[in-house]
Amino acid sequence: MSSSWNRAGLQAQANSRLSNSMEVSDISVDDSLTGRIWGGVFFHPRFTVGAKKCLNLTGETVFLRHKGSPVCALNLLRHRRPFIRSATIPLLFQYYGVISITRDFPAELPSELNSFIKNECDIAIFSFPPDFPVEILSAINMRTREYITLALNEDDLRVWGQNFRDDVKNKIRKAERESVEIGGIDVLPEKLWEQAYTRKNLKPPIAASRLREWCASLIAGSLLKIYIASKDGHPVAFRGELIFGDYAYDWIAGSDPQYHNTGANQLLMAEIGSSIVKSGIKKWDLVGGQIRTIYDFKKSFGAREYTYYQGIICFNVRGKLYSILHKIRHGD
């Protein structure tokens, strides 16, 4: 059975359960609509297809339409777990679950959304971008919790460099004196990716070989740019930026701790920002603010705090039991 036939069958089943005014449809790889939505890249087919292969996920990403017009995108990619259908935030997904295409959503959307998710999952743990209309979450009885991401808007990007902290400016000058060079590469620097974790005695959450393939497909689809800092021809730090439509996301990074005192990380960030400014991006989401050292680093470039929400909803006893186990494991 082909995947396209199976997907069409799943959509037909979903449409049969929706009201006459609602329907499910594919998100085309050429569709630029989600590029105008904060978090849209995490719903782009090139991103989700690579994620399914890299993380061994199942499920589809679709539009939910009202009278023919898309009102939201749903990403219910999930892990293949026995006895439980759990749609929980996969690795390297900043936003997941649902994004709103329009602020003027139809009155029946919450109930239809609830029905669609309930049919697919026993439990859902989603992460919503900062501008998501939170009234939908309360309408579907989803329990929420606030988180912080750091981002730069158009005004911040327009004055990029002026709001750097003094210590950042000093480190950038030091990197320039030490002839640190910044450039672009078309492959994941696997050693630097692994060093970001092994120096803390941690195992990388995704094997470098699998992440390399995901990155390669994103680069080929013009969704990812990888920047690298080198000293004396030796790669010492890298950052990977997801770029789609009006938004950019500071997605992956790694560095060699032996070169942290050179200012290479600061110069790398400064040069990436300059490139993003030239591209006309309207918002650069630096992704994450939960780890204090990472928060401080990103805040030092003049980034602002934005509140976003993660939400959880359980639909049956299996979902509630999984929720308890999830809370014990993650301590939240």
ChimeraX attribute file (.defattr): number of C-alpha atoms within 10 A of each C-alpha:
attribute: neighborCount
match mode: 1-to-1
recipient: residues
	/A:1	5
	/A:2	7
	/A:3	8
	/A:4	9
	/A:5	10
	/A:6	11
	/A:7	15
	/A:8	15
	/A:9	12
	/A:10	15
	/A:11	17
	/A:12	14
	/A:13	12
	/A:14	18
	/A:15	17
	/A:16	13
	/A:17	14
	/A:18	17
	/A:19	11
	/A:20	10
	/A:21	11
	/A:22	23
	/A:23	22
	/A:24	25
	/A:25	19
	/A:26	16
	/A:27	21
	/A:28	14
	/A:29	11
	/A:30	9
	/A:31	11
	/A:32	15
	/A:33	14
	/A:34	22
	/A:35	19
	/A:36	15
	/A:37	20
	/A:38	26
	/A:39	28
	/A:40	24
	/A:41	26
	/A:42	24
	/A:43	28
	/A:44	25
	/A:45	19
	/A:46	21
	/A:47	21
	/A:48	22
	/A:49	19
	/A:50	20
	/A:51	24
	/A:52	18
	/A:53	14
	/A:54	18
	/A:55	19
	/A:56	12
	/A:57	19
	/A:58	15
	/A:59	17
	/A:60	20
	/A:61	23
	/A:62	22
	/A:63	23
	/A:64	27
	/A:65	18
	/A:66	19
	/A:67	11
	/A:68	12
	/A:69	13
	/A:70	21
	/A:71	20
	/A:72	20
	/A:73	25
	/A:74	21
	/A:75	22
	/A:76	26
	/A:77	25
	/A:78	21
	/A:79	19
	/A:80	14
	/A:81	9
	/A:82	7
	/A:83	8
	/A:84	15
	/A:85	20
	/A:86	24
	/A:87	25
	/A:88	19
	/A:89	21
	/A:90	18
	/A:91	10
	/A:92	13
	/A:93	18
	/A:94	20
	/A:95	25
	/A:96	25
	/A:97	24
	/A:98	24
	/A:99	26
	/A:100	25
	/A:101	22
	/A:102	14
	/A:103	11
	/A:104	9
	/A:105	16
	/A:106	13
	/A:107	9
	/A:108	12
	/A:109	19
	/A:110	18
	/A:111	13
	/A:112	18
	/A:113	18
	/A:114	18
	/A:115	15
	/A:116	18
	/A:117	18
	/A:118	17
	/A:119	12
	/A:120	15
	/A:121	20
	/A:122	22
	/A:123	25
	/A:124	25
	/A:125	21
	/A:126	23
	/A:127	25
	/A:128	24
	/A:129	22
	/A:130	18
	/A:131	16
	/A:132	21
	/A:133	16
	/A:134	14
	/A:135	9
	/A:136	18
	/A:137	20
	/A:138	13
	/A:139	12
	/A:140	16
	/A:141	14
	/A:142	19
	/A:143	14
	/A:144	19
	/A:145	13
	/A:146	10
	/A:147	16
	/A:148	17
	/A:149	21
	/A:150	19
	/A:151	25
	/A:152	23
	/A:153	15
	/A:154	14
	/A:155	10
	/A:156	20
	/A:157	24
	/A:158	15
	/A:159	12
	/A:160	18
	/A:161	17
	/A:162	12
	/A:163	16
	/A:164	18
	/A:165	14
	/A:166	11
	/A:167	12
	/A:168	20
	/A:169	20
	/A:170	13
	/A:171	19
	/A:172	23
	/A:173	17
	/A:174	18
	/A:175	22
	/A:176	14
	/A:177	11
	/A:178	14
	/A:179	14
	/A:180	23
	/A:181	19
	/A:182	20
	/A:183	13
	/A:184	14
	/A:185	13
	/A:186	13
	/A:187	14
	/A:188	26
	/A:189	22
	/A:190	14
	/A:191	15
	/A:192	22
	/A:193	23
	/A:194	21
	/A:195	19
	/A:196	19
	/A:197	15
	/A:198	13
	/A:199	12
	/A:200	8
	/A:201	9
	/A:202	11
	/A:203	13
	/A:204	13
	/A:205	11
	/A:206	15
	/A:207	14
	/A:208	17
	/A:209	11
	/A:210	14
	/A:211	19
	/A:212	17
	/A:213	17
	/A:214	22
	/A:215	24
	/A:216	16
	/A:217	16
	/A:218	20
	/A:219	19
	/A:220	12
	/A:221	12
	/A:222	13
	/A:223	19
	/A:224	22
	/A:225	21
	/A:226	22
	/A:227	23
	/A:228	26
	/A:229	25
	/A:230	18
	/A:231	17
	/A:232	10
	/A:233	9
	/A:234	10
	/A:235	19
	/A:236	25
	/A:237	27
	/A:238	27
	/A:239	24
	/A:240	21
	/A:241	21
	/A:242	23
	/A:243	22
	/A:244	23
	/A:245	19
	/A:246	17
	/A:247	22
	/A:248	26
	/A:249	21
	/A:250	18
	/A:251	20
	/A:252	15
	/A:253	20
	/A:254	21
	/A:255	25
	/A:256	19
	/A:257	13
	/A:258	8
	/A:259	15
	/A:260	14
	/A:261	11
	/A:262	21
	/A:263	22
	/A:264	31
	/A:265	27
	/A:266	26
	/A:267	23
	/A:268	24
	/A:269	22
	/A:270	20
	/A:271	17
	/A:272	22
	/A:273	18
	/A:274	15
	/A:275	12
	/A:276	20
	/A:277	19
	/A:278	10
	/A:279	11
	/A:280	14
	/A:281	18
	/A:282	20
	/A:283	21
	/A:284	26
	/A:285	24
	/A:286	21
	/A:287	21
	/A:288	20
	/A:289	20
	/A:290	11
	/A:291	8
	/A:292	10
	/A:293	10
	/A:294	14
	/A:295	19
	/A:296	12
	/A:297	17
	/A:298	22
	/A:299	20
	/A:300	18
	/A:301	24
	/A:302	20
	/A:303	23
	/A:304	17
	/A:305	16
	/A:306	17
	/A:307	14
	/A:308	19
	/A:309	20
	/A:310	20
	/A:311	18
	/A:312	18
	/A:313	23
	/A:314	21
	/A:315	15
	/A:316	12
	/A:317	11
	/A:318	15
	/A:319	19
	/A:320	15
	/A:321	14
	/A:322	17
	/A:323	20
	/A:324	10
	/A:325	12
	/A:326	12
	/A:327	11
	/A:328	10
	/A:329	9
	/A:330	7
	/A:331	7
	/A:332	7
